[in-house]
Amino acid sequence: MYFSKLLLKDFGKFNNKEVDLKPGLNLIYGGNEAGKTTVKDFIVGMLYGIEKARGLKARFDDYEHRKPLNGRGFSGKAYIK
């Protein structure tokens, strides 16, 4: 099994972004602030969820950091073959 496509509907800076993946090793590259880590965090979130910290740490956790820019909730799909 492998992820064949990621649809980042509302996740971080992405809105309706599709990422097609092939079997085997896939390389995601780009310049600074291009969204490489956001794509990685989306994959980790799809597999394990996104933990929300409490208290003062909550301002800097992945949950707050990857909130969609439009203010709506997280949304996306991972297609598996």
N, CA, C and O atoms as CSV, one atom per row, in Angstrom:
chain,resi,resn,atom,element,x,y,z
A,1,MET,N,N,0.833,-1.177,0.000
A,1,MET,CA,C,0.000,0.000,0.000
A,1,MET,C,C,0.881,1.245,0.000
A,1,MET,O,O,1.988,1.258,0.539
A,2,TYR,N,N,0.346,2.284,-0.623
A,2,TYR,CA,C,1.053,3.562,-0.620
A,2,TYR,C,C,0.043,4.686,-0.834
A,2,TYR,O,O,-1.044,4.466,-1.367
A,3,PHE,N,N,0.418,5.894,-0.409
A,3,PHE,CA,C,-0.400,7.065,-0.694
A,3,PHE,C,C,-0.241,7.381,-2.174
A,3,PHE,O,O,0.877,7.580,-2.650
A,4,SER,N,N,-1.344,7.430,-2.898
A,4,SER,CA,C,-1.278,7.759,-4.314
A,4,SER,C,C,-1.524,9.240,-4.561
A,4,SER,O,O,-1.040,9.803,-5.543
A,5,LYS,N,N,-2.287,9.873,-3.657
A,5,LYS,CA,C,-2.574,11.298,-3.824
A,5,LYS,C,C,-2.930,11.890,-2.473
A,5,LYS,O,O,-3.561,11.237,-1.642
A,6,LEU,N,N,-2.524,13.119,-2.263
A,6,LEU,CA,C,-2.903,13.879,-1.074
A,6,LEU,C,C,-3.720,15.078,-1.539
A,6,LEU,O,O,-3.352,15.752,-2.501
A,7,LEU,N,N,-4.807,15.336,-0.866
A,7,LEU,CA,C,-5.617,16.518,-1.141
A,7,LEU,C,C,-5.649,17.349,0.135
A,7,LEU,O,O,-6.335,17.009,1.099
A,8,LEU,N,N,-4.901,18.435,0.122
A,8,LEU,CA,C,-4.858,19.341,1.268
A,8,LEU,C,C,-5.919,20.407,1.027
A,8,LEU,O,O,-5.641,21.464,0.461
A,9,LYS,N,N,-7.136,20.111,1.466
A,9,LYS,CA,C,-8.263,20.996,1.206
A,9,LYS,C,C,-8.124,22.289,1.999
A,9,LYS,O,O,-8.157,23.372,1.416
A,10,ASP,N,N,-7.972,22.197,3.293
A,10,ASP,CA,C,-7.709,23.344,4.174
A,10,ASP,C,C,-6.714,22.892,5.219
A,10,ASP,O,O,-7.092,22.331,6.248
A,11,PHE,N,N,-5.448,23.134,4.955
A,11,PHE,CA,C,-4.397,22.725,5.877
A,11,PHE,C,C,-3.241,23.694,5.745
A,11,PHE,O,O,-2.600,23.767,4.697
A,12,GLY,N,N,-2.974,24.439,6.810
A,12,GLY,CA,C,-1.877,25.412,6.774
A,12,GLY,C,C,-2.109,26.444,5.688
A,12,GLY,O,O,-3.180,27.044,5.607
A,13,LYS,N,N,-1.111,26.645,4.863
A,13,LYS,CA,C,-1.204,27.642,3.803
A,13,LYS,C,C,-1.906,27.129,2.551
A,13,LYS,O,O,-2.160,27.899,1.624
A,14,PHE,N,N,-2.225,25.822,2.515
A,14,PHE,CA,C,-2.791,25.227,1.311
A,14,PHE,C,C,-4.313,25.207,1.332
A,14,PHE,O,O,-4.937,24.969,2.366
A,15,ASN,N,N,-4.888,25.463,0.168
A,15,ASN,CA,C,-6.322,25.387,-0.034
A,15,ASN,C,C,-6.554,24.672,-1.364
A,15,ASN,O,O,-6.221,25.204,-2.423
A,16,ASN,N,N,-7.127,23.463,-1.309
A,16,ASN,CA,C,-7.386,22.641,-2.496
A,16,ASN,C,C,-6.111,22.320,-3.276
A,16,ASN,O,O,-6.088,22.420,-4.503
A,17,LYS,N,N,-5.071,21.940,-2.575
A,17,LYS,CA,C,-3.796,21.563,-3.189
A,17,LYS,C,C,-3.729,20.050,-3.337
A,17,LYS,O,O,-3.880,19.324,-2.354
A,18,GLU,N,N,-3.504,19.566,-4.561
A,18,GLU,CA,C,-3.339,18.136,-4.817
A,18,GLU,C,C,-1.865,17.811,-5.001
A,18,GLU,O,O,-1.135,18.526,-5.687
A,19,VAL,N,N,-1.443,16.717,-4.372
A,19,VAL,CA,C,-0.075,16.230,-4.516
A,19,VAL,C,C,-0.163,14.775,-4.973
A,19,VAL,O,O,-0.611,13.916,-4.213
A,20,ASP,N,N,0.261,14.491,-6.204
A,20,ASP,CA,C,0.259,13.123,-6.717
A,20,ASP,C,C,1.553,12.435,-6.324
A,20,ASP,O,O,2.637,13.004,-6.458
A,21,LEU,N,N,1.434,11.207,-5.839
A,21,LEU,CA,C,2.590,10.438,-5.400
A,21,LEU,C,C,2.652,9.127,-6.173
A,21,LEU,O,O,1.618,8.581,-6.556
A,22,LYS,N,N,3.838,8.630,-6.399
A,22,LYS,CA,C,4.064,7.376,-7.119
A,22,LYS,C,C,4.526,6.304,-6.136
A,22,LYS,O,O,4.969,6.634,-5.035
A,23,PRO,N,N,4.433,5.029,-6.510
A,23,PRO,CA,C,4.971,3.974,-5.643
A,23,PRO,C,C,6.475,4.162,-5.459
A,23,PRO,O,O,7.159,4.619,-6.375
A,24,GLY,N,N,6.980,3.821,-4.310
A,24,GLY,CA,C,8.408,3.965,-4.038
A,24,GLY,C,C,8.696,5.274,-3.336
A,24,GLY,O,O,7.843,5.818,-2.634
A,25,LEU,N,N,9.886,5.770,-3.527
A,25,LEU,CA,C,10.353,6.980,-2.864
A,25,LEU,C,C,9.903,8.218,-3.638
A,25,LEU,O,O,10.100,8.301,-4.850
A,26,ASN,N,N,9.310,9.162,-2.949
A,26,ASN,CA,C,8.895,10.432,-3.534
A,26,ASN,C,C,9.682,11.548,-2.869
A,26,ASN,O,O,9.865,11.545,-1.652
A,27,LEU,N,N,10.140,12.486,-3.653
A,27,LEU,CA,C,10.931,13.604,-3.155
A,27,LEU,C,C,10.098,14.875,-3.261
A,27,LEU,O,O,9.588,15.210,-4.330
A,28,ILE,N,N,9.967,15.570,-2.151
A,28,ILE,CA,C,9.262,16.847,-2.143
A,28,ILE,C,C,10.304,17.917,-1.893
A,28,ILE,O,O,10.999,17.902,-0.877
A,29,TYR,N,N,10.406,18.849,-2.833
A,29,TYR,CA,C,11.434,19.873,-2.736
A,29,TYR,C,C,10.837,21.230,-3.077
A,29,TYR,O,O,9.763,21.314,-3.673
A,30,GLY,N,N,11.524,22.266,-2.705
A,30,GLY,CA,C,11.093,23.627,-2.982
A,30,GLY,C,C,11.904,24.600,-2.158
A,30,GLY,O,O,12.720,24.204,-1.326
A,31,GLY,N,N,11.678,25.846,-2.392
A,31,GLY,CA,C,12.389,26.895,-1.681
A,31,GLY,C,C,11.875,27.070,-0.262
A,31,GLY,O,O,10.985,26.349,0.191
A,32,ASN,N,N,12.457,28.043,0.430
A,32,ASN,CA,C,12.001,28.358,1.786
A,32,ASN,C,C,10.541,28.770,1.756
A,32,ASN,O,O,10.107,29.490,0.855
A,33,GLU,N,N,9.779,28.309,2.751
A,33,GLU,CA,C,8.359,28.632,2.903
A,33,GLU,C,C,7.496,28.129,1.737
A,33,GLU,O,O,6.419,28.672,1.493
A,34,ALA,N,N,7.949,27.114,1.027
A,34,ALA,CA,C,7.173,26.557,-0.094
A,34,ALA,C,C,6.098,25.594,0.382
A,34,ALA,O,O,5.135,25.354,-0.346
A,35,GLY,N,N,6.231,25.033,1.582
A,35,GLY,CA,C,5.224,24.134,2.126
A,35,GLY,C,C,5.667,22.698,2.277
A,35,GLY,O,O,4.828,21.817,2.468
A,36,LYS,N,N,6.960,22.432,2.197
A,36,LYS,CA,C,7.473,21.057,2.324
A,36,LYS,C,C,7.124,20.453,3.688
A,36,LYS,O,O,6.638,19.324,3.759
A,37,THR,N,N,7.366,21.185,4.750
A,37,THR,CA,C,7.074,20.688,6.091
A,37,THR,C,C,5.573,20.597,6.317
A,37,THR,O,O,5.112,19.720,7.047
A,38,THR,N,N,4.810,21.479,5.708
A,38,THR,CA,C,3.360,21.414,5.824
A,38,THR,C,C,2.835,20.120,5.209
A,38,THR,O,O,1.939,19.493,5.774
A,39,VAL,N,N,3.373,19.712,4.067
A,39,VAL,CA,C,2.977,18.447,3.441
A,39,VAL,C,C,3.363,17.279,4.350
A,39,VAL,O,O,2.581,16.345,4.531
A,40,LYS,N,N,4.561,17.334,4.918
A,40,LYS,CA,C,4.997,16.284,5.852
A,40,LYS,C,C,4.078,16.217,7.060
A,40,LYS,O,O,3.698,15.128,7.490
A,41,ASP,N,N,3.718,17.372,7.614
A,41,ASP,CA,C,2.824,17.407,8.773
A,41,ASP,C,C,1.430,16.898,8.421
A,41,ASP,O,O,0.762,16.298,9.264
A,42,PHE,N,N,0.983,17.128,7.192
A,42,PHE,CA,C,-0.303,16.601,6.758
A,42,PHE,C,C,-0.281,15.075,6.739
A,42,PHE,O,O,-1.223,14.431,7.201
A,43,ILE,N,N,0.794,14.499,6.207
A,43,ILE,CA,C,0.920,13.035,6.165
A,43,ILE,C,C,0.945,12.470,7.586
A,43,ILE,O,O,0.243,11.503,7.882
A,44,VAL,N,N,1.740,13.061,8.452
A,44,VAL,CA,C,1.813,12.598,9.846
A,44,VAL,C,C,0.445,12.758,10.512
A,44,VAL,O,O,0.019,11.880,11.262
A,45,GLY,N,N,-0.237,13.858,10.249
A,45,GLY,CA,C,-1.557,14.072,10.819
A,45,GLY,C,C,-2.575,13.053,10.335
A,45,GLY,O,O,-3.441,12.633,11.103
A,46,MET,N,N,-2.483,12.651,9.072
A,46,MET,CA,C,-3.399,11.643,8.539
A,46,MET,C,C,-3.143,10.289,9.183
A,46,MET,O,O,-4.080,9.520,9.398
A,47,LEU,N,N,-1.903,9.990,9.489
A,47,LEU,CA,C,-1.563,8.698,10.084
A,47,LEU,C,C,-1.788,8.661,11.591
A,47,LEU,O,O,-2.284,7.663,12.115
A,48,TYR,N,N,-1.433,9.731,12.294
A,48,TYR,CA,C,-1.417,9.707,13.759
A,48,TYR,C,C,-2.282,10.773,14.422
A,48,TYR,O,O,-2.474,10.735,15.637
A,49,GLY,N,N,-2.801,11.711,13.661
A,49,GLY,CA,C,-3.557,12.813,14.247
A,49,GLY,C,C,-2.627,13.966,14.606
A,49,GLY,O,O,-1.405,13.835,14.551
A,50,ILE,N,N,-3.217,15.079,14.970
A,50,ILE,CA,C,-2.452,16.265,15.356
A,50,ILE,C,C,-2.772,16.564,16.804
A,50,ILE,O,O,-3.923,16.814,17.160
A,51,GLU,N,N,-1.752,16.537,17.629
A,51,GLU,CA,C,-1.951,16.758,19.063
A,51,GLU,C,C,-2.069,18.243,19.360
A,51,GLU,O,O,-1.300,19.057,18.847
A,52,LYS,N,N,-3.024,18.576,20.179
A,52,LYS,CA,C,-3.208,19.964,20.605
A,52,LYS,C,C,-2.669,20.109,22.021
A,52,LYS,O,O,-3.131,19.440,22.945
A,53,ALA,N,N,-1.689,20.988,22.178
A,53,ALA,CA,C,-1.093,21.224,23.492
A,53,ALA,C,C,-2.031,22.095,24.335
A,53,ALA,O,O,-2.974,22.699,23.825
A,54,ARG,N,N,-1.746,22.139,25.630
A,54,ARG,CA,C,-2.540,22.951,26.548
A,54,ARG,C,C,-1.652,23.989,27.215
A,54,ARG,O,O,-0.429,23.857,27.253
A,55,GLY,N,N,-2.280,24.999,27.727
A,55,GLY,CA,C,-1.558,26.031,28.458
A,55,GLY,C,C,-0.732,26.925,27.550
A,55,GLY,O,O,-1.108,27.183,26.407
A,56,LEU,N,N,0.394,27.394,28.065
A,56,LEU,CA,C,1.235,28.320,27.308
A,56,LEU,C,C,1.849,27.689,26.069
A,56,LEU,O,O,2.121,28.383,25.089
A,57,LYS,N,N,2.073,26.367,26.102
A,57,LYS,CA,C,2.665,25.690,24.942
A,57,LYS,C,C,1.721,25.677,23.741
A,57,LYS,O,O,2.171,25.479,22.612
A,58,ALA,N,N,0.435,25.882,23.959
A,58,ALA,CA,C,-0.553,25.782,22.892
A,58,ALA,C,C,-0.321,26.808,21.779
A,58,ALA,O,O,-0.735,26.585,20.641
A,59,ARG,N,N,0.325,27.910,22.091
A,59,ARG,CA,C,0.571,28.931,21.062
A,59,ARG,C,C,1.564,28.471,20.007
A,59,ARG,O,O,1.578,29.007,18.899
A,60,PHE,N,N,2.399,27.478,20.335
A,60,PHE,CA,C,3.479,27.095,19.443
A,60,PHE,C,C,3.374,25.646,18.963
A,60,PHE,O,O,4.318,25.136,18.359
A,61,ASP,N,N,2.243,24.968,19.217
A,61,ASP,CA,C,2.138,23.564,18.827
A,61,ASP,C,C,1.767,23.429,17.349
A,61,ASP,O,O,1.385,24.407,16.706
A,62,ASP,N,N,1.883,22.205,16.815
A,62,ASP,CA,C,1.578,21.952,15.406
A,62,ASP,C,C,0.117,22.216,15.078
A,62,ASP,O,O,-0.205,22.622,13.962
A,63,TYR,N,N,-0.766,21.989,16.037
A,63,TYR,CA,C,-2.188,22.208,15.813
A,63,TYR,C,C,-2.446,23.670,15.444
A,63,TYR,O,O,-3.127,23.955,14.459
A,64,GLU,N,N,-1.908,24.578,16.227
A,64,GLU,CA,C,-2.097,26.013,15.958
A,64,GLU,C,C,-1.293,26.456,14.741
A,64,GLU,O,O,-1.751,27.285,13.955
A,65,HIS,N,N,-0.099,25.905,14.590
A,65,HIS,CA,C,0.787,26.301,13.499
A,65,HIS,C,C,0.232,25.920,12.129
A,65,HIS,O,O,0.490,26.618,11.149
A,66,ARG,N,N,-0.526,24.828,12.043
A,66,ARG,CA,C,-1.054,24.338,10.766
A,66,ARG,C,C,-2.521,24.661,10.544
A,66,ARG,O,O,-3.134,24.138,9.614
A,67,LYS,N,N,-3.097,25.520,11.390
A,67,LYS,CA,C,-4.478,25.927,11.170
A,67,LYS,C,C,-4.591,26.593,9.806
A,67,LYS,O,O,-3.691,27.332,9.408
A,68,PRO,N,N,-5.680,26.346,9.083
A,68,PRO,CA,C,-5.852,26.982,7.770
A,68,PRO,C,C,-5.871,28.499,7.887
A,68,PRO,O,O,-6.369,29.055,8.866
A,69,LEU,N,N,-5.327,29.151,6.882
A,69,LEU,CA,C,-5.263,30.608,6.889
A,69,LEU,C,C,-6.648,31.236,6.833
A,69,LEU,O,O,-6.840,32.352,7.315
A,70,ASN,N,N,-7.624,30.529,6.245
A,70,ASN,CA,C,-8.971,31.090,6.121
A,70,ASN,C,C,-9.766,30.980,7.418
A,70,ASN,O,O,-10.894,31.468,7.485
A,71,GLY,N,N,-9.204,30.349,8.448
A,71,GLY,CA,C,-9.851,30.269,9.744
A,71,GLY,C,C,-10.791,29.097,9.938
A,71,GLY,O,O,-11.276,28.881,11.049
A,72,ARG,N,N,-11.063,28.332,8.885
A,72,ARG,CA,C,-11.935,27.158,9.029
A,72,ARG,C,C,-11.144,26.006,9.622
A,72,ARG,O,O,-9.942,26.124,9.861
A,73,GLY,N,N,-11.822,24.895,9.858
A,73,GLY,CA,C,-11.169,23.721,10.426
A,73,GLY,C,C,-10.306,22.996,9.412
A,73,GLY,O,O,-10.379,23.261,8.212
A,74,PHE,N,N,-9.479,22.068,9.911
A,74,PHE,CA,C,-8.630,21.257,9.045
A,74,PHE,C,C,-9.484,20.418,8.118
A,74,PHE,O,O,-10.568,19.973,8.495
A,75,SER,N,N,-8.996,20.197,6.899
A,75,SER,CA,C,-9.730,19.362,5.953
A,75,SER,C,C,-8.764,18.826,4.910
A,75,SER,O,O,-7.876,19.538,4.441
A,76,GLY,N,N,-8.950,17.559,4.554
A,76,GLY,CA,C,-8.108,16.962,3.523
A,76,GLY,C,C,-8.355,15.474,3.407
A,76,GLY,O,O,-9.062,14.883,4.223
A,77,LYS,N,N,-7.762,14.870,2.382
A,77,LYS,CA,C,-7.899,13.426,2.141
A,77,LYS,C,C,-6.567,12.870,1.709
A,77,LYS,O,O,-5.751,13.552,1.089
A,78,ALA,N,N,-6.365,11.614,2.051
A,78,ALA,CA,C,-5.198,10.865,1.573
A,78,ALA,C,C,-5.736,9.636,0.851
A,78,ALA,O,O,-6.466,8.837,1.438
A,79,TYR,N,N,-5.379,9.484,-0.413
A,79,TYR,CA,C,-5.830,8.352,-1.208
A,79,TYR,C,C,-4.773,7.247,-1.146
A,79,TYR,O,O,-3.583,7.510,-1.318
A,80,ILE,N,N,-5.209,6.023,-0.901
A,80,ILE,CA,C,-4.294,4.891,-0.741
A,80,ILE,C,C,-4.569,3.868,-1.829
A,80,ILE,O,O,-5.722,3.561,-2.132
A,81,LYS,N,N,-3.499,3.343,-2.413
A,81,LYS,CA,C,-3.610,2.238,-3.385
A,81,LYS,C,C,-2.929,1.038,-2.802
A,81,LYS,O,O,-2.890,-0.017,-3.435
